[in-house]
Amino acid sequence: MPPPSNGLAKLAQQAPPLVFDRASGQLTGASPLVRAAVSALQAGSAATKAMGHRGYGVGCRVVGSVMAPRELLVRLNEDALFAMPFCDAYWSRLLNCSYDYEREIEAFLSAACQDHYTLLDCGANFGYWSVLATSRPFGAQQAIAIEASSSNAERLKRNAELNGNRFRYLHAALGGRSGEIVRVAGAKHEKFATVPLTQSEPGCVETVSLDGLAEAGLIDASGPLVIKLDVEGVEIEALRGGQGLLKTDCVVICEEHGSDRTHAVSRYLAEETSLKRYIFDEENGVFMQLEELDGLARIKKHPWVGYNVFATASKRWRERLLSARWTSK
């Protein structure tokens, strides 16, 4: 169900396109003032990268306060464009060419580029992974992106259109059951949460479960699936609503919050499912099987950062994980 438009396309047409190419570092469509702003954003990312970009958002907001609102297009590769607001406090780190966003997911998807799978991008935000997975260098996979926030869903729609509508998007909230209603809450677009409601109210959104997507025919559960869960505290509920899908040829990527020292999501996977769990070894650029939850404590370096745990019962996906490698670009 496409989200309503509030004029993003009109905003994008008010000035020549501002485009940043991550491969070359080239910036086009920029005035001297915009170039200075981009340089400041790049320097801020480089300075805060080792600290998990702690404080970087403050710098982005300061720079953004003196800039006119406009759209920035980031060329992720030769077949992937990603639109975001200029000076966005979360996504502007992409302007730093030495920064790699969630390199563990990119390493895995690169290893799986010859597989023909469907990506379920749950909590898609602006659709970064849907844009990337459906691009030619990543095998031109199929994807469906699910986002609860109406403002994020509009950005998601924009990115689908920029890339030839090659992935589908759904304005809905992932939950344990389909057909319930929730309200989206939060101040930061990358950290929006959902609050259950007992009755409808303006701006509420309907839930959909993982198994409900298959039952509604929105995905083909008989084929390989990659399920990314970044749903801000609803991960366990979402897993409970996908018990059927978890038995198929799928791998689920669950975000573990750095501040959660109980490792609740991985504990649920270990105690309530038969899925094997894998985490990414940043130092060596490879995946390793997570046998004990203490292994998570070692990788959770920053409490404000999310860390991904991969879980699967599929031989295919275990092999892809163990074959994945990350080498600095």
N, C-alpha and C positions, 0 to 999 in steps of 0.2 A: 504494500500500500504506500504510494509515494507521499512524502510529507508535503505540507503546503509551502508555497514559495513566499518569501518576504523581500524579494528583490535583489538577491545576491548577484544574479546575472547582470542586472542593471548597474550595480556597483562596479562589477568587473569591467564594464564597458566604458566607465568614465575616464579612464586613463589607458595609455598603451600597456599591454600585458607586461607585468614584472615577472621575469623568469630567471630562476637560478638552476644551473646545471651542476649536479653533484660530481659528475665524472670529471668535468673540466674546471669547475670552480668559476665558470663564466656567469656574469650577471648581465641581463639585457633589459632594456626598457626603464633604466634607472637614471634619475637626476643625480647631480653631485650630492645633494642632501640625503637622498635615499642610499647612495653608495656609502656615505659616512655612517648611516644608521646600520646598514648591513655589516660593515666592518666592526662596529661596536658590538653587535650581536654575536658575531663570530669570535671576537676576543673574549667576550663574557663566557661563551661556551667553553673555549679552550682553558680559561682560568678556573672554571668550576667543575670541569669534567671529572677530575679525580675524586671529587667530593660528591659524586652522584648528582651534579648540577644543583647542589644546595644553594639557594639564593639567586639562581639564574633568572627565575621568573620576575623578581623585583627589578632587575636590570632591564628586562624586556618591557616591563610596564613603564619604566622611566623613559626609555627610548621611544616607546609608542605614544607617550603623552605629547610629544612634539611633532608627531607624524600624522598626516591625514589618513583616515581609514581606507585601506585598499586591499586587494587580494594579491597574494604571492603564489606563483606556481613553481614548484620544485620538480625538476626532472630527475626522477629516481634512477632511471635507466633509459635506453633509447626507445622503450615502448611503455613508459609509465610516467604520467604526470599527476602530481599531488597538489591540490589547492588548499591553501590555509590563509587565515588573516595575517597580514604583515605585522610583525612584532609579536606574534602569538607567544605567550609565556611558556608553552609546552613544546610546540613543534619547531620553534625557531632554532633549536639546536641542530636541525638538519642542515643549516647553513654552514656548520662546521664540518668540513669534508673529512676530518680525522675522527669524527664521531659516527658510530654505527648503532642505529636504533635496534634494540633487542636482537643482538647478533646471533643469539642461540636459535631464534626462530628463523632468521635468514639462512643460517648454516643448514638447518634441517630442511627448509623448503628448497634450498639449492640441491641438496642431496636427493630430494624427491622429485626433481624436475622431469624425470622420464616417466614417472607414474602418472596415471590419469585419475585424479581424485577431485573431490568437491571440498572446498574450504567452507566451513561454517564459522563466520567471523562474528562472534557473539560479544556484544559490547564494542562495536566496531569503531566508535568515535567518528572520525572523518573518513575512515575506510582505507587506511594506509596498507594493511596487509591484503585487503581485497584487490587494491590496485596492483600491488606487487605480484601476488600469486597468479593473477590473470594475465600478466605480461609475458611476452615470448621468452625472455631469458629464464623464467621460472616455469616454463612448460605450458603457458596459456591455459591454466586450470579453470575449472568452473568455481564460482563462489557465490554465496549469499551472505550479505552483511546485515546484521540485526542491531538496531540502535534504539534505545528508549527515549532519549532526549530529542525533542522536536527541532531544536536549533542545531544539534549535531547531525540529525538526520537530513537536514537541509544541506549541510556541507557534504554529507555522504552522497546525496543525490547529485550534487555538483561534480564530485569526483567520478561518479559513475558516468555522467554525461561527457566529461572531459576525455574519458577513455573509451568512448564509443559504446557506452551502456553494455559493456561486456560482462558485468556482474550484476546480480539482482540485489535489491535492498528492501528491507522490511522495517517499518517504524513500529516497533514493539519492544516489550521488555522480556528478557529471558527469565523464566521462573520454573518452579517445580511442577506447575500445572498450567495448562492453557485456559484462557477465558477469564482469568481474574483481572483486577484493575489495580494499578499502582500510580503513585505520584513520583515524579523525578525531583530530587532535591540535591542541593550542593551549589557551591560558588565557582568551582573550576570544572570546565568541560571534560577534562580527563579524569575527574573523580566524582562524577555524578552518581548518586545512589538512588535506589527506589524504595518507596515507603508503601506498604500494602494499604488499600482502602476498602472500606465496607460498602461504599456507594460511590457513584460517579461524581466527579467534580470537573470544572474547567481545566483543561490541560492534562487530564489523566490519560494513561495509555494501557492497552490490554497486554496481558502476558501470553507467552507461548513457551511450551516446554520443548526440549530436544526431541522426545518421542512424538510430541504433537506435530512437529514439523514434518516428520516422516508420515504420520497418519493423515495429514492434510495433503500429502503428495507434493510438498514443496521441495523435498529432497528425496533422492533415491538411496534408501538404506542398504541396497544390495551391492553398491559400489564402494570403493575406498573413500574414507572420510577423514579429514583433518578438522578437528573441532577446537577452536580457540575460545577459551572462556576468560574474559576480562570484565567481570560484571560486578565489581565493587561490593564484595561481601555476600553475594548470592551464589557463589560457586558451588557450595555443597548442595544447596537446594536445587540448583540446575543439574548437578550430577544425579541427584535422586530422581529428577524428571527425565532422565535419559538412560535408564537402566537397560532398555531394549537396544538402543544404539551402541552402548558401551560393549555389547556382546558381538558387535559386527566388526568388519575390517576397518577399525578406526583408531586414531590416536587423539587423545585429548590434551590440550595445552592449558594448564590451570595456573592462574597467577597466585603466588604466595606473597602476602604482604610482608615487607621487611620488618614491620613493627610487631608482627604476630610471632612471639617466641614459643607458642604452643604448636605452631605449624598445623593449624586445624585442617586445612584442605588436604595436605599430604597425609595427615593422620587418618582422615576419613577414607582416602584412597587405599591406605595400608590395611585398615581394620574392616572396612565394609565392602571392598571390592577385591577381585583377584588380579587386578591390573598390575603389571610391572611398571616401576617408576624410574625415571631418568632425570638427571640434572646435568647442567652444562658446567664443565670445568674451564673457567675463564683463562687460567694460566696456560693450559695446554691446548685449548681450542677444540676439545672433544667432549662427547657425552659419556657419562658413566652411570651405571645403575645405582639407584638410591636404595641401599639395603636398610640403613638405620636413619631415623629422623635427625640424629645428631649431625648428619652430613649437611642438612639445611642450615644449621646454625653457623657453619663455617662459610657458607656462600652469602648469607644475609649480612652484608657489610654496612648497609645504610637502612635505617628504619623507615625512611620516607620513599624507598624504592620498591617496586614490585619485582619478584623473581619468579621465573617460569619453571614449573614441573611438568614433565611429559609423562603420560601414562597410557599403556596399551596392552592388549592381550594378543595382538596380531604379530605374527612372525615377520611379515613384510615391514611393519613400522619399526620393530625392534632392530631389524637389519639396517634400515635407513638411518636410524638414530646413531647406531654404533659406527656407521660409515661416514657420518657427517664430520666435516673438518672446517675450522675457521682459520683463515690466514689473513693477516693484515693486508689491506688494499694499498 
